């Protein structure tokens, strides 16, 4: 299946750049919801997460994905809760926010990360008391079929490729999204001058490869944005994308250089369920 998908990508390469030019707008000019800006500016957010706003552009990103405060929203694998700190308070009064967690892991680091996230929710019921925690996996529906307005995935696709779960996970997302609903996704942008590693061992995923993979699950590309672009990212590091902040996998070696580059170059794509 992976080889077939890659052949499809090669066949579409000649028109891929033109297609992306057609769908890639400038940053959204629509007025950002004041309630969203208030959630982003909340003093309850973690200082470390606020420092990352310069790379993650939360207002622009969520506006591009069409977020509204009365929607049913699922965030896939929310990690330490960067987006939870914004989405849960924003959706609390009129919408619904689901945090779709990965299955329990025997990996101690992964298990500790999930436990820390759940503790975060438990320790602040005022902000997170209405968060719906659900499982994420092909065998465990995260919501009823055709029930969700907006599903968000931030830098997960490369992990799914490494695990061999990308097709199944994308099908599971498609199943619970309403017809006309939006799937918003970002990941580290791979070089178009190199073939895509199907396992994405460097953490980078070619944008055209991602589009082909996601559309194979039934989605239709409805927008692309330069919000996450970082032309300083050369994508040729000793430990892949994790060489860059926030991980800085090389430790003190080259630290100043990698901090000057900043976080990775990322594609930002919006898909619609027909």
Protein Blocks (a to p, Z undefined) as FASTA:
>chain_A
ZZmmmmmmmmmmmmmmmmmmmmmccddfbdcdfklmmmmmpmkbcfklmmmmmmnommlm
mmmnopafkbccddehklnommmmmmmmmmmmmmccddddddddfblklmmmmmmmmmmm
mmmmmlmmmpccddddfklcfbdehkbfbdcdehklmmmmmnopmmmmmmmmmmmpcghi
acddddddddfkbccdfklmnopacfklmmmmmmmnopacfbdcfklgcfklnopafklj
klpcfklmnomnoklmmmmnopcdddddddddZZ
